[in-house]
C-alpha cells in the first residue's frame, strides 16, 4: 500500500462554480505502479488476435453507448462545453455516421 499524498484536486463547474467532485492527488509511487501494470497489460493485449481486439473494442463501444448521456453531461459541467460537442466525444464518433468508431472491424 502506498502513502497517500493527503492532497485533493477539486473540480468545479466553470459556469456555476458548483463543486462537482474531488480526487486524491496521485503519488509518484502510485504512478510507477500503474505504469508497470500498464506495460504488462500491453504485452497481454499485443498477444490478442485482431478479431479478439475488435471484440474487446466493440464491448467498450457498447458500454460507452449506455453511459453516453451521463458522461457527456459530466464533461459539459466540468469543461463548460456544449452538450452537443460532449456526446460525440464520449463515443469518439462523428454523429453523421450513426455508428461507434471503436471495434467495427478488428482487422483495421
C-alpha positions as CSV (number, residue, x, y, z in Angstrom):
1,X,0.0,0.0,0.0
2,X,1.2,3.5,-0.8
3,X,1.2,6.5,1.3
4,X,-1.4,9.0,0.1
5,X,-0.3,12.5,-0.8
6,X,-3.1,13.9,1.5
7,X,-4.0,16.4,-1.1
8,X,-7.1,16.6,-3.2
9,X,-8.0,18.2,-6.5
10,X,-11.4,19.7,-6.7
11,X,-13.4,20.1,-9.9
12,X,-15.9,22.9,-10.4
13,X,-18.5,23.7,-13.0
14,X,-17.0,26.9,-14.6
15,X,-20.4,28.4,-15.3
16,X,-22.0,27.9,-11.9
17,X,-18.9,27.4,-9.6
18,X,-20.7,24.3,-8.2
19,X,-18.3,21.7,-6.8
20,X,-18.6,18.6,-8.9
21,X,-16.3,16.4,-7.0
22,X,-12.7,15.9,-5.9
23,X,-10.0,13.3,-6.3
24,X,-6.8,12.4,-4.4
25,X,-3.5,13.6,-5.8
26,X,-1.6,10.6,-7.1
27,X,1.7,9.8,-5.5
28,X,4.9,9.1,-7.6
29,X,4.8,5.5,-6.2
30,X,1.2,5.0,-7.4
31,X,2.1,6.4,-10.8
32,X,5.1,4.0,-11.0
33,X,2.9,1.0,-10.1
34,X,0.2,1.9,-12.7
35,X,2.9,2.4,-15.4
36,X,4.4,-1.0,-14.5
37,X,0.9,-2.7,-14.7
38,X,0.3,-0.9,-18.0
39,X,3.4,-2.4,-19.5
40,X,2.4,-5.9,-18.5
41,X,-1.1,-5.4,-19.8
42,X,0.3,-4.1,-23.1
43,X,2.2,-7.3,-23.6
44,X,-1.0,-9.3,-23.0
45,X,-3.1,-7.0,-25.3
46,X,-0.4,-7.4,-28.0
47,X,-0.8,-11.2,-27.9
48,X,-4.5,-10.9,-28.8
49,X,-5.6,-11.6,-32.4
50,X,-7.1,-8.7,-34.4
51,X,-10.5,-10.3,-34.0
52,X,-10.2,-10.5,-30.2
53,X,-9.1,-6.9,-30.0
54,X,-12.0,-5.9,-32.2
55,X,-14.5,-7.7,-29.9
56,X,-13.0,-6.0,-26.9
57,X,-13.3,-2.6,-28.5
58,X,-16.9,-3.4,-29.6
59,X,-17.7,-4.2,-25.9
60,X,-16.2,-0.9,-24.9
61,X,-18.3,0.9,-27.5
62,X,-21.5,-0.7,-26.1
63,X,-20.6,0.4,-22.6
64,X,-19.9,3.9,-23.8
65,X,-23.2,4.0,-25.7
66,X,-25.0,3.1,-22.5
67,X,-23.2,5.8,-20.5
68,X,-23.1,8.4,-23.2
69,X,-25.6,10.8,-21.6
70,X,-24.1,10.5,-18.1
71,X,-20.5,11.0,-19.2
72,X,-21.4,13.8,-21.7
73,X,-23.3,15.7,-19.1
74,X,-20.4,15.5,-16.7
75,X,-18.0,16.7,-19.4
76,X,-20.3,19.6,-20.1
77,X,-20.5,20.6,-16.5
78,X,-16.7,20.1,-15.9
79,X,-15.5,21.9,-19.0
80,X,-18.3,24.2,-19.9
81,X,-18.5,22.9,-23.4
82,X,-21.9,22.4,-25.2
83,X,-23.6,19.1,-24.7
84,X,-23.7,18.7,-28.5
85,X,-19.9,18.6,-28.5
86,X,-19.6,16.3,-25.5
87,X,-21.8,13.5,-26.8
88,X,-19.6,12.6,-29.8
89,X,-16.5,13.0,-27.7
90,X,-17.7,10.3,-25.3
91,X,-18.1,7.7,-28.1
92,X,-15.5,9.1,-30.4
93,X,-17.7,9.1,-33.4
94,X,-18.9,11.5,-36.0
95,X,-22.7,12.0,-35.3
96,X,-23.4,11.7,-39.0
97,X,-22.1,8.1,-39.1
98,X,-24.6,6.8,-36.6
99,X,-22.2,4.0,-35.6
100,X,-19.5,3.7,-32.9
101,X,-16.0,4.1,-34.3
102,X,-14.5,1.5,-31.9
103,X,-14.5,-2.2,-32.7
104,X,-16.3,-2.1,-36.1
105,X,-13.7,-4.4,-37.7
106,X,-10.9,-6.0,-35.8
107,X,-8.7,-6.1,-38.9
108,X,-8.5,-2.3,-39.3
